[in-house]
């Protein structure tokens, strides 16, 4: 991918990007043993449903906070949204968020934190879902000019998992996406700057969930499936274990 970054100064949000509500029912077609996220129409944050015995995904403030986060996630065709009454005219191009964490001792990911961004493009042929590494540095939104991974409708309809990883390495965040979608191998990496290189990587963090926005709320129900243990992440240096996804992931299965 290209190394050019788009930087946008945004007002710090008073709301941390997280899923805190617990839903009683798993989203339709949730794989066995996985948890699900559901974003309802008119909402930003997702509710979480967990099967019996599941403890993940991570959510809320954790201290010590660890150096990394890794999870398996499935985006579905419900992510093919279209904003017919956007809050702002360009909101269709805003980046929504996959699970990530705050950083620099901050509670608010919109000020300091790392995650993956995603959006559904209705201006392309075919329409596609784009995924980028995304980080906030003292309220400045950072992401590359080109997508790290692009998924079309058939890719989403396959409902096959990708593994997402974010790791703090001193003055930067390291991002990785790995997996197989409809026989296509995906192994992509990227880095973005970190605003607080001297802050210990084990400082407390807010672990966020699946989130819609940007400015507008979800126009329709959106589901995602996630597999991540909720044990306290590793507290060591940048090689700490963090929150490791299940080692039993059958990529492409």
C-alpha positions in Angstrom: 0.0 0.0 0.0 1.1 3.6 -0.4 2.7 5.4 2.5 0.9 8.7 2.0 -1.4 9.6 4.9 -4.5 11.7 5.0 -4.6 13.7 8.2 -7.8 15.4 9.3 -8.2 17.5 12.4 -11.4 16.5 14.2 -13.0 17.7 17.3 -12.4 15.3 20.2 -15.5 13.3 20.9 -16.9 13.1 24.4 -18.0 9.6 23.6 -15.6 6.7 23.6 -16.0 4.3 20.7 -17.1 1.2 22.4 -19.9 -1.4 22.7 -21.1 -1.6 26.3 -24.6 -3.0 25.9 -25.1 -6.7 26.1 -27.8 -8.2 23.9 -29.5 -11.5 24.7 -29.5 -12.9 21.2 -26.7 -13.6 18.8 -26.9 -12.1 15.4 -28.3 -14.3 12.6 -25.7 -16.9 11.3 -23.1 -16.2 14.0 -20.5 -19.0 13.8 -20.5 -21.5 16.6 -18.4 -20.2 19.5 -18.2 -16.7 18.2 -19.7 -13.5 19.6 -21.6 -11.0 17.6 -21.9 -7.2 17.3 -25.2 -5.5 16.3 -25.5 -1.9 15.4 -29.2 -0.8 15.2 -30.6 1.8 12.9 -30.0 5.3 14.4 -27.1 4.1 16.6 -23.3 4.5 16.6 -22.2 1.8 19.0 -22.9 -1.9 18.8 -24.4 -4.2 21.4 -22.5 -7.4 22.1 -24.0 -10.9 22.3 -21.9 -13.8 23.6 -22.6 -17.5 23.5 -22.5 -19.6 26.6 -18.9 -19.9 27.8 -17.5 -17.1 25.7 -15.8 -14.2 27.5 -14.8 -12.0 24.6 -14.6 -9.6 23.0 -12.7 -7.1 25.1 -14.7 -4.0 26.1 -14.2 -1.1 28.4 -11.2 0.3 30.5 -8.4 -2.2 31.2 -5.3 -1.3 33.3 -2.6 -2.4 32.7 -3.7 -2.1 29.1 -1.1 -4.2 27.1 0.7 -3.6 23.8 -1.5 -5.2 21.2 -4.9 -6.4 20.2 -5.6 -9.3 17.8 -9.0 -10.7 16.9 -10.9 -12.6 14.1 -13.7 -10.7 12.5 -16.3 -11.3 9.8 -18.0 -8.5 8.0 -21.3 -9.4 6.4 -23.4 -8.0 3.5 -25.3 -6.0 6.2 -22.3 -3.6 6.0 -23.5 -2.5 2.5 -25.2 0.6 3.8 -26.4 3.7 2.0 -27.0 7.0 3.8 -30.1 8.7 2.4 -30.3 11.4 5.0 -26.6 12.0 6.1 -25.9 14.5 8.9 -23.3 16.0 6.6 -23.2 15.7 2.8 -20.0 13.6 2.6 -20.8 11.2 5.5 -21.0 8.2 3.1 -17.2 8.6 2.9 -16.6 8.8 6.6 -14.7 5.9 8.2 -16.6 3.6 10.5 -14.5 1.6 13.1 -13.6 -2.0 13.9 -12.5 -2.9 17.4 -9.4 -1.0 18.7 -8.0 0.6 21.8 -7.3 4.0 23.2 -3.7 5.0 24.0 -1.5 7.6 25.7 -3.5 7.2 29.0 -6.6 8.6 27.2 -10.1 7.2 27.5 -11.2 8.5 24.2 -10.2 6.8 21.0 -11.2 9.9 19.1 -8.3 11.7 20.7 -5.7 9.0 20.9 -6.1 5.5 19.8 -5.6 2.8 17.1 -8.2 0.8 15.2 -9.2 -0.2 11.6 -11.5 2.0 9.6 -14.1 0.6 7.2 -16.7 2.1 4.8 -19.0 1.0 2.0 -18.4 2.9 -1.3 -21.5 3.5 -3.4 -19.6 5.6 -6.0 -17.6 2.7 -7.4 -18.4 -0.1 -9.9 -18.7 -2.5 -8.4 -19.5 -1.1 -5.0 -16.9 -2.2 -2.4 -16.0 -2.1 1.2 -12.7 -0.5 2.0 -10.6 -1.2 5.2 -7.7 1.0 6.3 -5.4 1.3 9.3 -6.7 4.3 11.4 -5.2 6.2 14.3 -5.9 9.4 16.2 -3.1 11.5 17.5 -4.2 14.3 19.8 -7.4 14.6 17.8 -5.8 14.4 14.4 -7.3 11.5 12.3 -4.6 9.6 10.4 -5.2 7.0 7.7 -3.7 6.2 4.3 -4.9 7.6 1.0 -5.5 4.0 -0.4 -7.3 1.1 1.2 -5.4 -1.7 2.7 -8.0 -4.3 1.9 -11.0 -4.1 -0.5 -14.0 -6.5 -0.3 -16.9 -6.7 -2.8 -20.4 -8.1 -2.2 -19.4 -11.7 -3.0 -16.5 -11.4 -0.5 -18.8 -10.2 2.2 -21.4 -12.8 1.3 -18.8 -15.6 1.8 -18.7 -14.6 5.5 -15.1 -15.8 5.8 -12.9 -14.4 8.7 -9.9 -12.1 8.5 -7.5 -11.7 11.4 -6.9 -8.1 12.5 -3.9 -7.1 14.6 -2.8 -3.8 16.0 0.5 -3.5 17.9 2.3 -0.6 19.6 5.9 -0.3 18.6 7.5 2.7 20.3 6.6 5.7 18.1 4.2 3.9 15.8 1.4 1.5 15.5 1.8 -1.7 13.4 -1.3 -3.0 11.6 -1.8 -6.4 9.9 -4.7 -8.1 8.2 -4.4 -11.8 7.2 -6.7 -14.5 5.9 -8.3 -16.0 2.8 -11.4 -14.8 1.1 -12.9 -16.9 -1.6 -9.5 -18.4 -2.3 -7.7 -15.0 -2.4 -4.8 -14.8 0.1 -4.7 -11.6 2.1 -1.5 -10.5 3.9 -1.3 -6.8 4.4 0.6 -4.6 6.8 0.9 -0.9 7.5 2.2 1.6 10.1 0.9 4.9 11.4 2.5 7.4 13.8 1.8 7.3 17.6 1.5 10.7 19.4 3.0 9.5 22.7 6.2 7.4 22.0 7.4 7.8 25.6 4.1 6.6 27.2 4.6 3.0 28.4 2.7 0.5 26.2 1.1 -1.1 29.2 -0.7 2.1 30.3 -4.5 1.7 30.7 -6.6 1.6 27.6 -10.2 1.7 26.6 -11.0 -1.3 24.4 -13.7 -0.3 21.9 -16.0 -2.4 19.8 -17.8 -2.2 16.4 -18.8 1.4 15.6 -20.7 3.3 12.9 -19.5 6.8 12.2 -18.2 9.4 11.5 -21.0 11.8 12.0 -24.1 10.0 10.8 -25.7 7.0 12.6 -26.3 3.6 11.0 -29.2 3.7 8.4 -29.9 0.0 8.8 -29.0 -2.9 11.0 -25.4 -4.0 10.7 -24.0 -7.3 12.1 -20.4 -8.4 12.6 -19.0 -11.6 14.1 -15.9 -11.5 16.4 -13.7 -14.1 18.1 -11.4 -12.7 20.8 -10.7 -13.9 24.3 -11.4 -11.2 27.0 -8.4 -12.0 29.2 -6.4 -9.0 30.3 -3.9 -8.2 27.5 -0.2 -8.6 28.0 1.5 -5.7 29.9 5.1 -6.1 28.6 6.9 -4.2 25.9 5.8 -4.0 22.2 6.3 -7.8 21.9 3.7 -8.4 24.6 1.1 -11.0 23.9 -1.8 -8.5 23.9 -5.2 -10.0 23.2 -4.5 -13.0 20.9 -7.2 -14.3 18.6 -8.0 -18.0 18.7 -5.2 -20.1 17.4 -7.7 -22.5 15.9 -8.9 -20.1 13.2 -9.3 -21.9 9.9 -8.6 -19.2 7.5 -10.7 -19.5 4.4 -12.9 -22.1 6.1 
